[in-house]
Amino acid sequence: MAIEREKVEQVLNKTRPMLQRDGGDVELVDVTDDGRVFVRLKGACGGCPMATMTLKSFIERAIKKDIPEVASVQQVR
C-alpha cells in the first residue's frame, strides 16, 4: 500500500514548530513504495550534532505513530 505524501506532510507540519523554534526545519524529499520516507533537515538542524537524534527520536517517531506503514525515515543532504 502506497503511503500518501500528503499524510506525511501533515505529520511534518506538527513537528515544524519545535524545529523552527531552534532555527531549523524539515523538508519532505520522497516517499517510496516500500515505506521509506526521505527528509532533508534544513537551517540549524542541517548541521547540528544532534540531527540524527532529532530525526530518529522526534521526526521518525511522530511519523510512525500517525502512519504505522512507514518502515523508516532517512535523512538526505
TORGUZA-788496 format. One record per residue (C-alpha): residue number from 1; residue in three letters; z negated, y negated, x. Coordinates in pm, whole numbers, plus 50000, padded with zeros to 5 digits. Each point is the difference from the previous one (the first is absolute). Layout:
BEGIN
+-----+--------+-------+-------+-------+
| num | residu |    up | north |  east |
+-----+--------+-------+-------+-------+
| NUM |    ALA |     Z |     Y |     X |
...
+-----+--------+-------+-------+-------+
This chain:
BEGIN
+-----+--------+-------+-------+-------+
| num | residu |    up | north |  east |
+-----+--------+-------+-------+-------+
|   1 |    MET | 50000 | 50000 | 50000 |
|   2 |    ALA | 50100 | 49664 | 50143 |
|   3 |    ILE | 49732 | 49738 | 50046 |
|   4 |    GLU | 50090 | 49666 | 49849 |
|   5 |    ARG | 50010 | 49709 | 50244 |
|   6 |    GLU | 49870 | 49775 | 49724 |
|   7 |    LYS | 49681 | 50206 | 49966 |
|   8 |    VAL | 49942 | 49982 | 50375 |
|   9 |    GLU | 50057 | 49622 | 49995 |
|  10 |    GLN | 49743 | 49967 | 49721 |
|  11 |    VAL | 49738 | 50176 | 50212 |
|  12 |    LEU | 50092 | 49794 | 50307 |
|  13 |    ASN | 49956 | 49686 | 49792 |
|  14 |    LYS | 49638 | 50106 | 49943 |
|  15 |    THR | 49941 | 50033 | 50377 |
|  16 |    ARG | 50169 | 49673 | 50098 |
|  17 |    PRO | 49712 | 49758 | 49926 |
|  18 |    MET | 49774 | 50170 | 50256 |
|  19 |    LEU | 50276 | 50011 | 50261 |
|  20 |    GLN | 50102 | 49639 | 49936 |
|  21 |    ARG | 49639 | 49885 | 50026 |
|  22 |    ASP | 50014 | 50113 | 50364 |
|  23 |    GLY | 50344 | 49848 | 50065 |
|  24 |    GLY | 50205 | 50314 | 49946 |
|  25 |    ASP | 50219 | 50167 | 49741 |
|  26 |    VAL | 50185 | 50323 | 49929 |
|  27 |    GLU | 50367 | 50058 | 49919 |
|  28 |    LEU | 50141 | 50310 | 49834 |
|  29 |    VAL | 50288 | 50130 | 50212 |
|  30 |    ASP | 50092 | 50334 | 49843 |
|  31 |    VAL | 49887 | 50281 | 49771 |
|  32 |    THR | 50154 | 50340 | 50074 |
|  33 |    ASP | 50068 | 50287 | 49764 |
|  34 |    ASP | 49742 | 50215 | 50181 |
|  35 |    GLY | 49718 | 49757 | 49919 |
|  36 |    ARG | 49976 | 49795 | 50317 |
|  37 |    VAL | 49945 | 49627 | 49969 |
|  38 |    PHE | 50098 | 49773 | 50289 |
|  39 |    VAL | 49843 | 49657 | 50031 |
|  40 |    ARG | 50005 | 49717 | 50251 |
|  41 |    LEU | 49678 | 49816 | 50076 |
|  42 |    LYS | 50069 | 49631 | 50047 |
|  43 |    GLY | 49825 | 49694 | 50134 |
|  44 |    ALA | 49660 | 50060 | 50154 |
|  45 |    CYS | 50005 | 50361 | 49880 |
|  46 |    GLY | 50312 | 50078 | 50201 |
|  47 |    GLY | 49830 | 49961 | 50337 |
|  48 |    CYS | 49642 | 50075 | 49906 |
|  49 |    PRO | 49824 | 50281 | 50190 |
|  50 |    MET | 49859 | 50116 | 49665 |
|  51 |    ALA | 50346 | 50028 | 49838 |
|  52 |    THR | 49999 | 50381 | 49994 |
|  53 |    MET | 49660 | 50006 | 49835 |
|  54 |    THR | 50112 | 49741 | 49745 |
|  55 |    LEU | 50313 | 50202 | 49930 |
|  56 |    LYS | 49828 | 50336 | 49955 |
|  57 |    SER | 49659 | 49905 | 49863 |
|  58 |    PHE | 50106 | 49720 | 49770 |
|  59 |    ILE | 50371 | 49994 | 49917 |
|  60 |    GLU | 50070 | 50376 | 50001 |
|  61 |    ARG | 49680 | 50074 | 49809 |
|  62 |    ALA | 50087 | 49742 | 49731 |
|  63 |    ILE | 50354 | 50131 | 49960 |
|  64 |    LYS | 49897 | 50367 | 49986 |
|  65 |    LYS | 49727 | 49920 | 49746 |
|  66 |    ASP | 50250 | 49846 | 49758 |
|  67 |    ILE | 50302 | 50216 | 50094 |
|  68 |    PRO | 49876 | 50349 | 50102 |
|  69 |    GLU | 50358 | 50120 | 50065 |
|  70 |    VAL | 50009 | 49790 | 50317 |
|  71 |    ALA | 49973 | 50228 | 50303 |
|  72 |    SER | 49942 | 49732 | 50264 |
|  73 |    VAL | 50027 | 49633 | 50081 |
|  74 |    GLN | 50151 | 49918 | 50338 |
|  75 |    GLN | 50041 | 49676 | 50189 |
|  76 |    VAL | 50333 | 49881 | 50134 |
|  77 |    ARG | 50042 | 49708 | 50238 |
+-----+--------+-------+-------+-------+
